[in-house]
Amino acid sequence: MSKIIECVPNFSEGRDKAVIEEIATAIRETPGATLLDVDPGHSTNRTVYTFVGNPADVVEAALNASKVAYKLIDMTKHKGEHPRMGALDVCPFIPVRGVTEEECVVVAKTFGARLAQELGVPVFLYGAASSSDYRRTMPQIRAGEYEGMKDKLQKPEWAPDFGDPNWVPRWGASVTGVRKFLIAYNVNMVATKEQAHRIALNLRDQGRGPEQPGRLRCCQAIGWYLQEQNIAQISINLTDFEVTPIHVAYEEAKKDAEDMKLAVTGSEIVGLVPLEALLMAADYYIQKENLFILEEDQKVHLAINRLGLSTISPFKPKERVIEYCLENSGTGELAGGSVEGFIRSVASRSPAPGGGSVAAVVAALGAALGAMVGQLTYGKRQWESLDATIRRVLPPLHQAAVSLIPAIDADTAAFNKYMAATKLPQKTDEERAAREAAMAAATEETIQVPLSLLRKVNAGTWEALTQLADVGNINCRSDLQVGARCLEAGAWGAFYNVQINLNNITDEATRARYLREADDLLQQARKGCSNVLEAVDKRQK
């Protein structure tokens, strides 16, 4: 799975369209960075840019934008309603997919160090990247704003994390760090502003004060009125959607509205949203209503419907879900290419893609065939009595098919990392130590990738396939047979890859442990395949 980080730099220019566009162009033209949104504010004299990319690319894009801002923004002339302390006021990095908060801290520190070094400006760390409680939040660091920063920098306790405490009048000072993804979310109501605000006070973390806290953590909220829509809204900022998900905020608002005899008429998400937030909502309604939905796009559709996200304006997932805004966001080059292209790559004069990637393809196809048989049994009147069984056995097959797709590229990537490690220089003791460490890490990955494939092959698939063979659509028996053989072949391929890569491990105990696990998993696959084929044969007689 590719790593995606969101970066949301706030530059202190919201009126000069030429400057705003030049900064946007610097981001847009950085390879690997995808600019998603540019939001200028005239009264605040501030523009918020939103872009995404992998860890290295977001750092480069943020630096490129900052270098343009350094030339074009003069803070000695800046006025605006929003608090500010520098040309680049704040630059947060937000983990979106496949990346941890700790990795984002490294990204923020890398950006801060390079910004200070390449532009000669003072840089502070905030949020998860800060190591001091008294300078962890933006209000703490920004106190005194641009006008007070010159004197503030001279105080020992306010020395910047990066760069010298020298005052750069045209620039000021900047802050970078890490925060969770903030979802701006509004609940629509047929109510007055005051009624909406009463519910907001009930929900928001701070409530009505220390003595009357609200019900929802990581939730900021107020009530307001949309004159153009003739409705009220509870305007909510969810600062950690894993603590308080969208659907929880929505359902809690509905509960209070019902008590007050008020109508909730849907909701809206302002800006972009991570896919996971919508899938969490979908899973909630699937469980609540005892629904059976497997496909991701159908889950997204359900979430949009149940939350009423298209009430005010159409919610278009391809334009509003971060992962969908990126091309090939979740699929590697091999898995995302054509079947013909993959076969030709395997047949070329190159060791990768090789047996490991082929094993992943074959295994994924085997699970997919099992899922297909389940789909062709479920919902048909003649097998209506089997609906409960199919609801139970279809999900693990569908999940296995989807989860095996990344392994197609993962095996090739692991092989390439190992080959790159073997080519590292080894003239000095330091170089030899670095090469040895890189080869050890790469070797471990070449073993863990096929081991993971073996585990996924056995993750509930054989029991599900056997039950399908016992009762499923008999017209699909050959598909079950091919599927079982494919899964078994994928397991054999993964086992052979573990076996050959163990030659690069010198510790005998470690080798024996890995080989034992791989062999156990292989025997499970062989037994599972035999059970499926036997069940199909019984039904043919």
Sequence and secondary structure as in RCSB ss.txt:
>XXXX:A:sequence
MSKIIECVPNFSEGRDKAVIEEIATAIRETPGATLLDVDPGHSTNRTVYTFVGNPADVVEAALNASKVAYKLIDM
TKHKGEHPRMGALDVCPFIPVRGVTEEECVVVAKTFGARLAQELGVPVFLYGAASSSDYRRTMPQIRAGEYEGMK
DKLQKPEWAPDFGDPNWVPRWGASVTGVRKFLIAYNVNMVATKEQAHRIALNLRDQGRGPEQPGRLRCCQAIGWY
LQEQNIAQISINLTDFEVTPIHVAYEEAKKDAEDMKLAVTGSEIVGLVPLEALLMAADYYIQKENLFILEEDQKV
HLAINRLGLSTISPFKPKERVIEYCLENSGTGELAGGSVEGFIRSVASRSPAPGGGSVAAVVAALGAALGAMVGQ
LTYGKRQWESLDATIRRVLPPLHQAAVSLIPAIDADTAAFNKYMAATKLPQKTDEERAAREAAMAAATEETIQVP
LSLLRKVNAGTWEALTQLADVGNINCRSDLQVGARCLEAGAWGAFYNVQINLNNITDEATRARYLREADDLLQQA
RKGCSNVLEAVDKRQK
>XXXX:A:secstr
   EEEE  EES SS HHHHHHHHHHHHTSTT EEEEEEEETTTTEEEEEEEE HHHHHHHHHHHHHHHHHH  G
GG   SS  SBSEEEEEEEEEES  HHHHHHHHHHHHHHHHHHH   EEEEETT   GGGSSHHHHHTTHHHHHH
HHTTSGGG  SBS S   TTTB EEEEE    EEEEEEEES HHHHHHHHHHHSTTTTSTTS  S TTEEEEEEE
ETTTTEEEEEEEES TTTS HHHHHHHHHHHHHHTT EEEEEEEES B HHHHHHHHHHHHHHHT     HHHHH
HHHHHHHTTTSSS   HHHHBHHHHSTTSS  HHHHS HHHHHHHHTSSSSSS HHHHHHHHHHHHHHHHHHHHH
TTTT GGGGGGHHHHHHHHHHHHHHHHHTHHHHHHHHHHHHHHHHHHTS  SSHHHHHHHHHHHHHHHHHHHHHH
HHHHHHHTSSHHHHHHHHHHHS GGGHHHHHHHHHHHHHHHHHHHHHHHHHGGG   HHHHHHHHHHHHHHHHHH
HHHHHHHHHHHHHHH 
